[in-house]
């Protein structure tokens, strides 16, 4: 079962040419509760005018179905530059309902279907990839880059930095410029959380 919450009225969505698609792993999608991520996405829309679609998943099947719906059925897919994943896991895996899936497995599920997208992981999960791991993911999926953080949550959520990152992308399409600006504006936080971009 899939739950969808759209942050902005349909008209506003149509008028926007830049979106963030957020997929958050929760323990049970049947449980109705507003997460910190949803609140941050609402702030992102109000403060910066960055529209987002938010979905939850609690299994790998739900994860796959959510991204398939986006890739295959969403006419605005080309406008989603960033797929924002709020999912726990290890350096090279994601965790859904106590099951771990390697990014290699995820890449094979979405072979050739994430063209030019940036997959951005919140610091709910540490992102630490070897060159052959991220290169394989990018080659198989067609994604432009994978970004995230090398340091664990430890009481400091990356959500504020994530919001700045998304807003900078709205202003500038060059991801290396964006990362440079992010470090210029928030050097301490970028260093503390160990912001990383694999491309």
N, C-alpha and C positions, 0 to 999 in steps of 0.2 A: 504493500500500500504506500502511496506517495502523498506527502502533504506539501502544498505549495502556498506560500504567502507572498503576494506581490506588495512591494513597499509603496509604490506610487500608482495613482490611477492610470488606466490604460492610455489615455490621451497623452499624459505626461511621458509615459514610457515611449510612445511613438515619436515624440518630439526630441527625445534624447538620443544622441548618436554614440554614447559611450556607456557601457554597463559593467558592473561587476557581478559575476554569478557566484554565489556562495553556497557551498554544501557543507553542512555541519553534521558530524557524527554524534548521535545521542544514544543513550542506553535503550530507550524505547520510544519510537515515533508516536505511539498512542498517547503518551503523556503530554498534555498541553502546558507548556510553560515558556515564557519569554526568556531567551538566553541573553547573556552579555553581548554575544555576537550580533543578535538582532537589534539590540539597543544601539550598538555602535554603527550598524548599517543605516539605521534611521537618522542618527546624527550626521552621518556621511552625506545622506541625501539632503538634509536640512541645511547643513553648514556649507557643503561644497557643490551641491547639485549633482552628485554622482548617484545615478540610479542603480538599484541592485535587485536581483531576484534571490530569494533565500529558500533553501530546501533542507530538510533533514533526512538522514538515513541511519539505519541501525544494523544493516547487513551488507555484504559485498554485492548481493543482488540489487538491493535498494540503491547502493552507490552507482552501480552500473546503469540501472534503469533511469536514475536522475540525470546522469550525464548523457545517456542515449536520448532522453527526451529533449535535452538542450541541443545536442548535436543534430538530431534528425528532424525534430518537430518545430523547433523555435526559429521563426523567420528572422529574428534579430540576432541569430547566433554570431554572424560576422561582426556585430558590434560589441560582443563580449571579448575584450582584450585579455581580461584576467579572470581565471577561475580560482576562487579563494577557497581553500580547503582547511576547515577547522576540525582536524582529526588527530587523535593521538597515534603513537607508533614509535618505532625505533629509527635509527639513522637512515635505513633504506627500506622502510616498510610502513604500512599504515595498519591500525588496529581497529577492527569493527566487531563489537560484541565478543571480546576476548580472543578473536582469531586474527592472526597476523598475515598480511599479504605484502609480498615484496613489490617494489615499484616496477620491477621487471614484469610481474604478473599483471599489474595495472596497465602497463604499456601495451601488453599483448591484447588486453580487452579493448583498448581504444586505438588499435593500429590504424594509422593514417587519418585519424578523425579529430585531431586537436590542432590542426594547422594554424600556425602563427599565434597560438594562445600562450599566455604565461600562466603556469600553475604556481600559485603562491600559497605556501603553507604558513599558518599561524604558528606561534611557538608552543602550541599544545603538543607539538611533535618536533623533536630535534631533526634537522635535515643535515646529514653528513654523507656525501656521496663521493665515491671514487670516480675518476674520469670515465672509465668504461661503463659505469652504471648510469651516469647522467647522459652520456653520449648515446647509449643504447636507447634510453627513454625518448630522447629528442628525435633520434633517427626513426624509431618505430612509429611514434605518435604524430610526428610533424610539428610538435610544440616548439615555440620559439625559445623558451627558457623555463627553468624551475627556480623559484626563489623561496627563501625561508630563513631559518635561524639556527645557528650552531649551538646555542645555549638553551637549556631547559627553562620552563616556566618560572620556577623558584619564586612565586609570588608576584612576578612582574609580567603582565600580559602584554603581548605585542600589538594588541588591537589599536592603540593610538597611533603607533608607528605604521601599522598596516593602512590605516585611514589616510595618513599623509602620503604614503606610497601610491595608493590608488588615485588620490587627487593630483599628484604630480604627473601621473600617466595621462590624466585627462588633459593636462596642459601641454605635454610633450610626449611624442611617440617614440623617441629614442631612449631605449631602456638604459643605456650606459649613462646618458645625461641625467636620467631620473635617479639612478643610484648615486651618482656624484652629488646631485642636489640634496638627496636624502641625507647623505653623510655630512654635507655642509650645514644643513639645518639642524640635524639631530645626531651629531657625532657621538656624544656620550651614550645615547640609547642604542644606536646602531652597533657600537663597540660592545656594550654591555650584553646585548642580546646576540651579538655576532651575526649580523645580517649577511646573507649569502645569495649570490646569483650564479646559477650554473647555465651556461649558454654555449 
